[in-house]
Amino acid sequence: MNHTTFQLLKTKRFLPLFITQFLGAMNDNLMKQALIVMITFGLTSKVSYDPSILVTIAAGIFILPFFLFSATAGQIADKFEKSKTIQLIKLAEIVIMIAAVIGFYYRNTYLLMTILFMMGSQSTFFGPLKYGILPNHLSKEELVAGNALIEGGTFLAILLGTIAGGLLIVTDQGLFIVSILLLLIATIGWLSSHRIPRAEAADIKIKLNPNILKETVWIFGIAKKRPPVLISILGISWFWAVGATFLTQFPNFTKNQIGGDATVVTLFMVTFSVGIAIGSGFCSKILKGSISAKFVPVSALGLAIFTFDLYFASKGLNPSNSNLIDAKDFIVDPYNWRILLDLTAISIFGGLYSVPLYAIVQSYSEPKLRSRTIAANNIINALFMVVGAMIVAVFLALGWSIPQIFLALAIATTIVAAMIVKLPQSQINNP
């Protein structure tokens, strides 16, 4: 990321928020991955479900609150002073982590699943706040840089939490170490939230609507009245569907197509997360503070091209039927460099694609409705990820290979790029 972007990390109006959201994302994935590994390797209490089904249920449980509570979260974020609300949410995270420690101690699957739902709920209420508060503390020229840091930081936090959760939980003192980390990270995040500057309520006259469905439909109607905002939301949601598909399929792709072990999966995750961080930073540099989607179509096209190439590169693989190779063996083979290049390019273009869309949603939403608009974005994000996962599951059940899934993804992304290109230039560059 460029010098100007990193300057924001030196400011009191941005750094505390960045630390708070970074630690929150890392804690979510630390706990979630630790639970998934425990279920997979039979380290939790015995239940009557197949581990693979439980892992799928766990992923669904974490996303479910985004459907249930996003509309309410958006209302609260617009109605109350934002920094104080964030502090309360981070305090709730500490309480949730205490409950998680109890669940880990007793290895109680059902309690831990409940905690996972609570963590998803906490993230649901934090989302509209962390994106809604940026325009309060950053100038219009700083929004792209701020979103680049948030986007890149989020993926790096997901990476760190996922790797740490998976590796630490299987060590001799894994439950103790993970428990301490969960509490420590939540506490630091809460302390950091107290340094976030005040951001006054967008509309204190809001009457909280307990009818979640009605409020959700209403806010979608508001977003539809501003086509660039709606288009940006749909574009962001496609990005999350693509990213979730890659991250979910990395383990199967590694084992079945490459013949690699868990270290190769980790290598792919590192490549993907770092690439998105690089792309996010590069987007901030080339846009130079302007809020524009002019590079979004070419970024979508680049994403599609390298996904096509990943498909063709994967067809030439001939995995060993004996021992699985590790990351070192994978890198030594020059043919595999093409796969790493494809994944790097896909993730970089992903960062370039998504960052300006977030800035457009923030900058061109009605100020009094900004957090609720972001809440609508979160709902559609979750919907795209769930529907995408269901479609992939159906294709796999029909006998499709992972490379064929990548091919379908490339074709669909090409269509998305073509749709963006056909938009009126006034909607792309000056929303």
KASUL-V364806 format. One record per pair of residues at least 4 apart in sequence whose ideal C-beta (glycine too) atoms are under 7 Angstrom apart, sorted by the first residue. I is the first residue (numbers start at 1). GAP is how many residues later the second one is. Records with the same first field share a line. If there is no record, write none. Layout:
I = GAP / GAP
This chain:
1 = 4 / 5 / 147 / 151 / 280 / 283
2 = 279 / 282 / 283
3 = 4
4 = 141
5 = 140 / 143 / 144 / 276 / 279
8 = 6 / 134 / 137 / 138 / 141
9 = 5 / 6 / 9 / 140
10 = 5
11 = 4
12 = 4 / 183 / 185
13 = 124 / 184
14 = 4 / 123 / 124 / 132
15 = 4
16 = 4 / 176 / 177 / 179 / 180
17 = 4 / 113 / 116 / 179
18 = 4 / 131 / 132 / 135
19 = 4 / 173
20 = 4 / 66 / 70 / 169 / 172 / 173 / 176
21 = 4 / 109 / 129 / 133
22 = 4 / 131 / 135
23 = 4 / 162 / 165 / 166 / 169
24 = 4 / 69 / 99 / 102 / 165
25 = 4 / 129 / 132 / 133 / 136
26 = 4 / 131 / 134 / 135 / 159
27 = 4 / 134 / 155 / 158 / 159
28 = 4 / 91 / 95 / 133
29 = 4 / 129 / 132 / 133 / 136
30 = 4 / 131 / 134 / 135 / 148 / 151 / 152
31 = 4 / 69 / 88 / 134 / 151
32 = 4 / 30 / 84 / 133
33 = 4 / 128 / 129 / 132 / 133
34 = 4 / 131 / 135 / 144
35 = 4 / 23 / 77 / 81
36 = 4 / 19 / 22
37 = 4 / 128 / 129 / 132 / 133
38 = 5 / 6 / 131
39 = 5 / 12 / 15 / 16 / 19 / 70
40 = 11 / 15
41 = 129
43 = 64
44 = 63 / 65 / 68
45 = 62 / 63 / 64
47 = 7 / 62
49 = 4 / 5
51 = 4
52 = 4
53 = 4
54 = 4
55 = 4
56 = 4
57 = 4
58 = 4 / 55 / 58
59 = 4
60 = 4
61 = 52 / 55 / 56 / 59
62 = 54 / 57 / 58
63 = 57 / 319 / 322 / 323
64 = 4 / 53 / 56
65 = 4 / 52 / 55 / 56 / 59
66 = 4 / 54 / 58 / 312 / 313 / 316
67 = 312 / 315
68 = 144
69 = 4 / 52 / 55 / 56
70 = 4 / 54 / 305 / 308 / 309
71 = 4 / 141 / 144 / 145 / 148 / 304
72 = 4 / 140
73 = 4 / 51 / 52 / 54 / 55 / 302
74 = 4 / 54 / 145 / 297 / 298 / 300 / 301
75 = 4 / 131 / 133 / 134 / 140 / 297
76 = 4 / 9 / 49
77 = 5 / 8 / 51 / 52 / 55 / 294
78 = 123 / 124 / 125 / 128 / 290 / 291 / 293 / 294
79 = 122 / 124 / 125 / 127 / 129
80 = 4 / 5 / 121
81 = 4 / 117 / 118 / 119 / 120
82 = 4 / 47 / 50 / 51 / 54 / 117
83 = 4 / 113 / 114 / 115 / 116
84 = 4
85 = 4 / 44
86 = 4 / 40 / 43 / 107 / 110
87 = 4 / 106 / 107
88 = 4
89 = 4 / 33 / 36 / 37
90 = 99 / 100 / 103
91 = 4 / 99
92 = 4 / 30
93 = 4 / 29 / 93 / 96 / 97
94 = 4 / 92 / 93 / 96
95 = 4
96 = 4 / 19 / 22 / 23 / 26
97 = 4 / 85 / 86 / 89
98 = 4
99 = 4 / 16
100 = 4 / 15 / 82
101 = 4 / 78 / 81 / 82
102 = 4
103 = 5 / 8 / 9 / 12
104 = 71 / 74 / 75
105 = 70
106 = 5
108 = 4
109 = 4
110 = 4
111 = 4
112 = 4
113 = 4
114 = 4
115 = 4
116 = 4
117 = 4
118 = 4
119 = 4
120 = 4
121 = 4
122 = 4
123 = 4
126 = 4
127 = 4 / 247 / 251
128 = 4 / 243 / 246 / 247
129 = 4 / 242
131 = 227 / 231 / 243
132 = 238 / 239 / 242
133 = 4 / 66
134 = 4 / 9 / 12 / 228
135 = 8 / 227 / 228 / 235
136 = 63
137 = 60 / 62
138 = 4 / 5 / 8
140 = 151 / 223
141 = 148
142 = 4 / 147
143 = 4 / 148 / 216 / 219 / 220
144 = 4 / 139 / 140 / 143 / 145 / 147 / 211 / 212 / 215
145 = 4 / 139
146 = 4
147 = 4 / 208 / 211 / 212
148 = 4 / 132 / 133 / 135 / 136 / 207
149 = 4
150 = 4
151 = 4 / 125 / 129 / 200 / 203 / 204 / 207
152 = 4 / 124 / 125 / 128 / 129 / 199
153 = 4
154 = 4
155 = 4 / 118 / 121 / 122
156 = 4 / 117 / 121
157 = 4
158 = 4 / 115
159 = 4 / 110 / 111 / 114
160 = 4
161 = 4
162 = 4 / 107
163 = 4 / 103
164 = 4
165 = 4 / 13
168 = 6 / 9 / 10
169 = 5 / 9
170 = 4
171 = 6
173 = 4
174 = 4
175 = 4
176 = 4
177 = 4
178 = 4
179 = 4
180 = 4
181 = 4
182 = 4
183 = 4
184 = 4
185 = 4
186 = 4
187 = 4
188 = 4
189 = 4
202 = 165 / 166 / 168 / 169
203 = 165
209 = 5 / 6
211 = 4
212 = 4
213 = 4
214 = 4
215 = 4
216 = 4 / 163
217 = 4
218 = 4
219 = 4 / 153 / 154 / 156 / 157
220 = 4 / 156
222 = 147 / 151
223 = 6 / 7 / 10 / 150 / 153
224 = 6
226 = 4 / 138
227 = 4 / 200
228 = 4 / 132 / 136 / 199 / 203
229 = 4 / 131 / 132 / 135 / 136 / 144
230 = 4
231 = 4 / 192 / 196
232 = 4 / 125 / 128 / 129
233 = 4 / 128 / 143 / 144 / 147
234 = 4 / 146
235 = 4 / 61 / 122
236 = 4 / 118 / 121 / 122 / 141 / 145
237 = 4 / 143 / 144 / 147
238 = 4 / 146 / 178
239 = 4 / 111 / 114 / 115
240 = 4 / 141 / 144 / 145
241 = 4 / 143 / 144 / 147
242 = 4 / 167 / 171
243 = 4 / 107
244 = 4 / 141 / 144 / 145
245 = 4 / 143 / 147 / 164
246 = 4 / 26
247 = 25
248 = 141
249 = 4 / 153 / 156
250 = 4 / 15 / 18 / 19
251 = 4 / 14
252 = 4 / 150
253 = 4 / 5 / 149
254 = 4 / 6 / 10 / 11 / 14
255 = 5
256 = 146
257 = 57 / 60 / 62 / 145 / 146
258 = 6 / 59 / 61 / 72
259 = 60 / 61 / 65 / 66
260 = 4 / 64 / 65 / 70
261 = 63 / 64 / 65
262 = 4
263 = 4 / 63 / 64
264 = 4 / 61 / 62 / 63 / 66
265 = 4
266 = 4 / 61
267 = 4 / 60 / 63
268 = 4 / 75
269 = 4
270 = 4
271 = 4 / 69 / 72 / 73 / 76
272 = 4 / 71 / 75
273 = 4
274 = 4
275 = 4 / 68 / 69 / 72 / 73
276 = 4 / 71 / 74 / 75
277 = 4 / 74
278 = 4 / 70 / 73
279 = 4 / 68 / 69 / 70 / 71 / 72 / 73
280 = 4 / 71 / 75
281 = 4
282 = 4 / 70
283 = 4 / 12 / 68 / 69 / 72 / 73
284 = 71
286 = 9
287 = 5 / 69
291 = 65 / 68 / 69 / 72
292 = 64 / 137
293 = 63 / 64 / 67 / 135 / 136 / 138
294 = 134 / 135
295 = 4 / 57 / 61
296 = 4 / 57 / 60 / 61 / 124
297 = 4 / 120 / 123 / 124
298 = 4
299 = 4 / 50 / 53 / 54
300 = 4 / 53 / 113 / 116 / 117 / 120
301 = 4 / 116
302 = 4 / 43 / 47
303 = 4 / 43 / 46 / 47 / 50 / 110
304 = 4 / 106 / 109 / 110 / 113
305 = 4
306 = 4 / 36 / 39 / 40 / 43
307 = 4 / 39 / 99 / 102 / 103 / 106
308 = 4 / 102
309 = 4 / 33
310 = 4 / 29 / 32 / 96
311 = 4 / 92 / 95 / 96 / 99
313 = 25 / 26 / 29
314 = 89 / 92
315 = 88
320 = 5
325 = 4 / 5
327 = 4
328 = 4
330 = 6
331 = 5
336 = 4
337 = 4
338 = 4
339 = 4
340 = 4
341 = 4
342 = 4
343 = 4
344 = 4
345 = 4
346 = 4
347 = 4
348 = 4
349 = 4
350 = 4
351 = 4
354 = 4
355 = 4
356 = 4
357 = 4
358 = 4
359 = 4
360 = 4 / 71
361 = 4 / 12 / 13 / 16
362 = 8
364 = 67
365 = 4 / 5 / 8
366 = 4
369 = 4
370 = 4
371 = 4
372 = 4
373 = 4
374 = 4
375 = 4
376 = 4
377 = 4
378 = 4
379 = 4
380 = 4
381 = 4
382 = 4
383 = 4
384 = 4
385 = 4
386 = 4
387 = 4
388 = 4
389 = 4
390 = 4
391 = 4
392 = 4 / 13
393 = 4
394 = 4
395 = 5 / 10 / 13
396 = 4
400 = 4 / 5
402 = 4
403 = 4
404 = 4
405 = 4
406 = 4
407 = 4
408 = 4
409 = 4
410 = 4
411 = 4
412 = 4
413 = 4
414 = 4
415 = 4
416 = 4
417 = 4
418 = 4
423 = 4 / 5
425 = 4
426 = 4
427 = 4
